[in-house]
Amino acid sequence: MTEDSRPLADVLSRAREEERIRAARALLLHPLMTMSDPELATVRRHAEVLRTWFARETGWVLQVERDCARLYKRPGDLRDETRGAPGFNRRRYVLFCLACAALERADPQITLKNLGERLLELAWDPDLAARGFSFTLEGQAERRELVHICRSLLSLGVLQRVAGDEEAYVQHTGDALYDVQRRVLAMLLAAARGPSTYPPEAAPADTEARVAALAEEFVPDSTEGRRTALRHQLARRLLDDPVTYCDELHDFSRDYFLNQRGAMSARLCEATGLKAEQRSEGTALVDPDGELTDEALPAEGTLHHVTLLLAQHLAERARAGAEQGMAASEVAVFVREACDKYGRYWRKSAREPGAEAELASDALARLVALKLVYRQGNVVRARPALLRYAVGAAQVVQSTLSLS
């Protein structure tokens, strides 16, 4: 290699490295990618390197095909109740699973009306009825539930709209037609073992046991095998969770984490562009660009403003030594007082009498998901990472209209 060619080689090498980082970040943000994702081609170009890296560092399997890619992410903490799709509860997850079962047996194209009829058939299962589940499609609310599920499948790439509109279906004035992407549907479930593979007599008894069984992975019965499994679990938490607190870990896990978190964080940050913040209480891998997060703070909108104000209030109480925490009822009172001061900037519905209870509940849920607070019964307590937040003086920008 000549002297003149080395700078170009360095530039190309750096460009490839930045492209690999972008591909890794895209997979962390969208573990299921389809042709509509602009980064799929980038992931395909670096598939082999990414596959090896994810397997070594996290134990996650990466499957890359011509028109889709799937990173089979499994959480490091199965007890985390803040995970889940936006707007989903237990009932909607049941409907989502029934919809996937219906699509697995459907033709390559299906209408929304036909999907609803298939759901009705599956919903009559005696086991579901015994657990209090019912789905009739008789009211508009249930039709909207079906539309919510359908739009989730559209966003995942399982369905592609060909014609029609979901709102017309809700109003009984029309229908919608979809292509079913079977390959994407087959990649949807990220379980180590399919639920249907358990014989009835060996099936897990409760929800916690079912979740553990779905995520159970083979661990070699050796010191190295157990150490590797522990390293994978901690790496998953560092990449997936806002903060990994030392007091959340068991004794052996905590000792290993404190000894290895520096080297582990360096490897993860090098491959993903994240930045490590190490504190005595734990470690956070922070994204300077604010992209790799499910919940952003700060952000625009009434609820986000309420959340930030509440975060500042709880942080100030913690700095003042209020170790007893704050009762959930006090949170609603604080939101009402904040409304009196800032309500003119909030949406109209947030200023209605009684709206503070729902706003307080939603704001607390966001702070819990971000691991900034935790709840013990009816008491809310700040966590160490919350002390990073403070709100400066508000700057109101007046919009202007320019006529040319």
C-alpha positions in Angstrom: 0.0 0.0 0.0 1.4 3.4 -1.0 1.5 6.4 1.2 -1.1 8.1 -0.9 -3.6 5.2 -0.6 -3.5 4.9 3.2 -5.7 7.9 3.9 -8.4 6.7 1.5 -8.2 3.2 3.1 -8.7 4.8 6.5 -11.6 6.8 5.3 -13.3 3.7 3.8 -12.6 1.7 6.9 -14.1 4.3 9.1 -17.1 4.6 6.8 -17.7 0.8 7.0 -17.4 1.0 10.8 -20.0 3.8 11.0 -22.3 1.9 8.7 -22.1 -1.2 11.0 -22.9 1.0 14.0 -25.9 2.4 12.2 -27.0 -1.1 11.3 -26.7 -2.3 14.9 -28.6 0.7 16.2 -31.4 0.1 13.7 -31.7 -3.5 14.8 -31.9 -2.5 18.5 -34.6 0.0 17.7 -36.5 -2.2 15.2 -35.7 -5.9 15.9 -38.1 -6.9 13.1 -37.2 -5.2 9.9 -39.0 -5.4 6.5 -38.4 -4.0 3.0 -40.0 -0.7 4.1 -37.2 -0.1 6.6 -34.5 2.0 4.9 -31.7 0.4 7.0 -32.5 -3.2 5.9 -30.0 -3.0 3.0 -27.3 -1.8 5.5 -28.1 -4.7 7.9 -27.8 -7.1 5.0 -24.4 -5.8 4.0 -23.1 -6.4 7.5 -25.1 -9.4 8.4 -22.3 -11.8 9.2 -20.4 -9.4 11.5 -23.6 -8.4 13.2 -24.7 -12.0 13.6 -21.4 -12.9 15.3 -21.4 -9.8 17.5 -24.9 -10.2 18.8 -24.4 -13.9 19.5 -21.1 -13.3 21.4 -22.2 -10.2 23.4 -25.9 -10.8 24.1 -26.7 -14.3 23.0 -29.4 -12.9 20.7 -29.9 -14.7 17.3 -30.0 -12.5 14.2 -31.7 -13.9 11.1 -31.3 -11.9 7.9 -33.1 -12.7 4.7 -33.5 -10.9 1.3 -36.7 -9.0 2.3 -36.6 -9.0 6.1 -34.4 -9.3 9.2 -35.1 -10.4 12.7 -33.1 -9.9 15.9 -34.6 -12.3 18.4 -34.2 -10.1 21.5 -35.1 -11.6 24.8 -35.1 -9.4 27.9 -32.5 -9.6 30.7 -35.2 -9.1 33.3 -38.4 -11.1 32.8 -40.0 -9.4 35.9 -40.0 -6.0 34.3 -43.7 -5.0 34.0 -43.0 -1.8 32.1 -42.4 -3.7 28.8 -45.0 -4.0 26.2 -46.5 -2.4 23.1 -48.1 1.1 23.5 -51.8 0.9 24.2 -51.7 -2.9 24.9 -53.2 -4.6 27.9 -53.7 -8.3 28.5 -56.9 -8.4 26.5 -55.3 -6.8 23.4 -52.4 -9.3 23.6 -54.9 -12.1 23.5 -56.5 -10.6 20.4 -53.1 -10.0 18.9 -52.2 -13.7 19.3 -55.6 -14.8 18.0 -55.1 -12.5 14.9 -51.7 -14.0 14.2 -53.2 -17.5 14.5 -55.9 -16.6 12.1 -53.4 -15.1 9.6 -51.2 -18.2 9.7 -54.1 -20.1 8.3 -55.4 -17.4 5.9 -55.0 -16.9 2.2 -52.3 -14.6 0.9 -54.9 -11.7 1.0 -57.5 -11.0 3.6 -60.0 -8.3 4.3 -60.5 -6.7 7.7 -64.0 -8.1 7.9 -62.8 -11.6 7.2 -60.1 -11.3 9.8 -62.7 -10.2 12.3 -64.9 -13.2 11.5 -61.9 -15.6 12.0 -61.2 -13.9 15.3 -64.8 -14.6 16.4 -64.4 -18.3 15.7 -61.1 -18.5 17.7 -62.5 -16.4 20.5 -65.1 -19.0 21.3 -62.4 -21.3 22.7 -63.7 -22.8 26.0 -60.4 -22.2 27.7 -60.6 -18.4 26.9 -64.2 -18.3 28.1 -63.2 -20.0 31.3 -60.8 -17.2 32.0 -63.4 -14.5 31.4 -62.4 -13.5 27.8 -65.1 -12.7 25.3 -65.0 -11.0 21.9 -68.2 -10.4 19.9 -67.6 -7.5 17.5 -71.1 -6.3 18.3 -70.1 -2.8 19.6 -68.0 -0.1 18.0 -65.5 -0.4 20.8 -64.6 -4.0 19.9 -64.4 -3.1 16.2 -61.9 -0.4 17.2 -59.9 -3.0 19.2 -59.7 -5.1 16.1 -58.5 -2.0 14.1 -55.9 -1.3 16.8 -54.5 -4.9 16.4 -54.6 -4.6 12.7 -52.7 -1.4 12.7 -50.1 -2.9 15.0 -49.6 -5.7 12.4 -49.3 -3.1 9.7 -46.6 -1.3 11.6 -44.7 -4.6 12.0 -44.9 -5.4 8.3 -47.0 -8.5 8.9 -49.8 -6.9 6.9 -49.6 -4.5 3.9 -52.7 -2.5 3.0 -53.8 -3.0 -0.6 -57.0 -1.0 -0.6 -59.7 0.4 1.8 -59.6 2.1 5.1 -59.9 0.8 8.7 -62.1 3.7 9.9 -64.7 2.8 7.2 -64.9 -0.6 8.7 -65.5 0.8 12.2 -68.3 3.0 10.8 -69.9 0.1 8.8 -69.3 2.0 5.6 -66.5 0.0 4.0 -63.7 -2.5 4.4 -59.9 -2.9 3.9 -57.9 -5.4 2.0 -54.4 -6.6 3.0 -51.5 -8.7 1.8 -50.3 -11.2 4.4 -46.5 -11.3 4.6 -46.1 -14.9 5.8 -42.3 -14.8 6.3 -42.6 -11.8 8.5 -45.4 -13.4 10.5 -43.2 -16.5 11.0 -40.5 -14.3 12.5 -42.8 -12.5 14.9 -42.5 -14.8 17.9 -39.2 -14.3 19.7 -39.6 -17.3 22.1 -36.9 -19.9 22.6 -39.7 -22.5 22.5 -43.1 -22.3 21.0 -46.0 -22.3 23.5 -47.8 -25.1 21.5 -44.9 -27.5 22.0 -45.8 -28.1 25.6 -48.0 -31.1 26.2 -51.0 -30.2 28.4 -49.7 -32.1 31.4 -46.4 -30.3 31.3 -47.6 -26.8 30.4 -46.5 -24.0 32.8 -49.2 -23.3 35.4 -49.2 -19.5 35.6 -48.2 -16.4 33.7 -44.8 -16.0 35.3 -43.9 -19.6 34.6 -45.2 -19.3 31.0 -43.0 -16.2 30.4 -40.0 -18.0 31.9 -40.6 -21.1 29.8 -40.9 -19.0 26.6 -37.6 -17.3 27.2 -35.7 -20.3 28.7 -32.4 -21.0 27.0 -29.9 -23.8 27.2 -27.0 -23.1 29.5 -24.1 -25.5 29.6 -23.6 -27.0 33.1 -20.1 -25.6 33.5 -18.5 -22.6 35.1 -17.8 -21.0 31.7 -21.3 -21.7 30.5 -22.9 -20.1 33.6 -20.5 -17.1 33.3 -21.4 -16.6 29.7 -25.1 -16.8 30.4 -24.7 -14.2 33.1 -22.7 -11.9 30.8 -25.4 -12.2 28.2 -28.1 -11.3 30.7 -26.3 -8.2 31.9 -25.5 -7.1 28.4 -29.2 -7.4 27.5 -30.1 -5.2 30.5 -27.5 -2.6 29.6 -28.7 -2.4 26.0 -32.4 -2.6 26.7 -33.0 -0.9 30.0 -32.6 2.8 30.7 -30.5 2.1 33.8 -29.0 -1.1 35.4 -29.0 -0.6 39.2 -26.6 -2.6 41.3 -29.2 -3.2 44.0 -31.5 -4.9 41.5 -28.9 -7.7 41.0 -28.4 -10.8 43.1 -25.1 -11.1 45.0 -23.2 -13.1 42.4 -24.5 -11.1 39.5 -23.7 -7.8 41.3 -20.1 -8.8 42.1 -19.6 -9.9 38.4 -21.2 -6.7 37.2 -19.1 -4.4 39.3 -15.9 -6.2 38.2 -16.8 -6.4 34.5 -19.1 -3.5 33.7 -16.3 -1.2 32.5 -15.0 -3.6 29.9 -18.5 -4.8 29.0 -19.8 -1.2 28.6 -16.8 -0.3 26.4 -17.5 -3.2 24.0 -21.2 -2.4 23.8 -20.7 1.3 23.3 -18.0 0.8 20.6 -20.5 -1.2 18.5 -23.6 0.9 19.1 -22.5 4.5 19.5 -23.9 4.7 23.0 -22.1 6.4 25.9 -21.6 4.8 29.3 -22.4 6.6 32.5 -20.9 4.8 35.5 -22.0 5.6 39.0 -21.8 3.8 42.3 -25.5 3.0 42.1 -25.3 1.4 38.6 -24.6 2.0 34.9 -26.6 3.6 32.1 -25.7 3.4 28.4 -27.0 6.8 27.1 -27.7 7.6 23.5 -26.5 11.2 22.7 -28.9 11.3 19.8 -31.9 10.3 21.9 -33.0 7.7 19.3 -32.7 4.4 21.1 -35.4 4.9 23.6 -39.0 3.9 24.0 -39.8 6.8 26.3 -38.2 10.2 25.7 -37.8 12.8 28.4 -37.9 15.7 27.8 -40.3 15.6 24.8 -43.1 17.7 23.4 -46.8 17.5 24.5 -48.8 18.0 27.6 -48.1 14.6 29.1 -44.4 14.9 28.6 -44.4 18.4 30.2 -46.3 17.0 33.2 -43.9 14.1 33.4 -40.9 16.5 33.4 -42.4 18.8 36.0 -43.1 15.8 38.2 -39.6 14.5 37.7 -38.2 17.8 38.8 -40.5 17.9 41.9 -39.5 14.4 43.0 -35.8 15.1 42.4 -36.0 18.3 44.5 -37.7 16.3 47.3 -35.0 13.7 47.1 -32.2 16.3 47.2 -33.9 17.8 50.3 -33.8 14.4 52.0 -37.4 13.4 51.8 -36.7 9.7 52.1 -40.3 8.8 52.9 -41.3 9.3 49.3 -44.6 10.8 48.1 -48.1 9.4 48.2 -49.7 8.7 44.9 -52.6 11.0 46.0 -50.1 13.8 46.5 -48.9 13.4 42.9 -52.4 14.2 41.6 -52.5 17.3 43.8 -49.2 18.4 42.4 -50.5 18.0 38.9 -53.5 20.1 39.7 -51.3 22.9 41.1 -49.1 22.7 38.0 -52.2 23.0 35.8 -53.1 26.3 37.5 -49.6 27.6 36.6 -49.0 26.0 33.2 -52.4 24.9 32.0 -52.7 27.6 29.4 -50.0 25.7 27.5 -51.7 22.3 27.8 -54.3 20.6 25.7 -57.9 21.5 26.6 -58.8 18.1 28.0 -55.9 18.2 30.5 -57.4 21.3 32.1 -60.8 19.7 32.8 -61.7 19.0 36.5 -60.5 15.6 37.5 -58.1 15.2 34.6 -55.1 15.4 37.0 -55.7 11.9 38.2 -55.2 10.3 34.8 -52.3 12.7 34.0 -50.6 11.8 37.3 -51.0 8.1 36.6 -49.6 8.3 33.1 -46.7 10.5 34.2 -45.8 8.1 37.0 -46.0 5.1 34.5 -43.5 6.9 32.2 -41.1 7.6 35.1 -41.3 4.0 36.3 -40.6 2.8 32.7 -37.5 5.1 32.6 -36.4 3.7 36.0 -36.4 7.2 37.5 -38.9 6.3 40.2 -40.3 3.1 41.8 -43.5 2.4 43.6 -44.0 0.6 46.8 -47.7 0.2 47.3 -49.2 3.7 47.3 -45.8 5.5 47.8 -43.6 6.9 45.0 -39.8 7.1 45.7 -37.1 8.7 43.5 -34.3 6.6 42.1 -30.7 7.9 41.8 -30.9 8.6 38.1 -33.8 11.0 38.6 -31.4 13.5 40.2 -30.0 14.2 36.7 -33.2 16.0 35.8 -34.0 19.7 36.3 -36.3 22.1 34.5 -35.0 25.6 33.6 -37.0 28.7 33.2 -39.6 28.4 30.5 -39.1 30.3 27.3 -42.2 31.1 25.4 -41.7 31.6 21.7 -44.3 33.7 19.9 -45.0 32.4 16.4 -45.0 35.0 13.6 -46.7 35.1 10.3 -44.7 36.4 7.4 -46.4 37.5 4.2 -44.2 37.8 1.1 
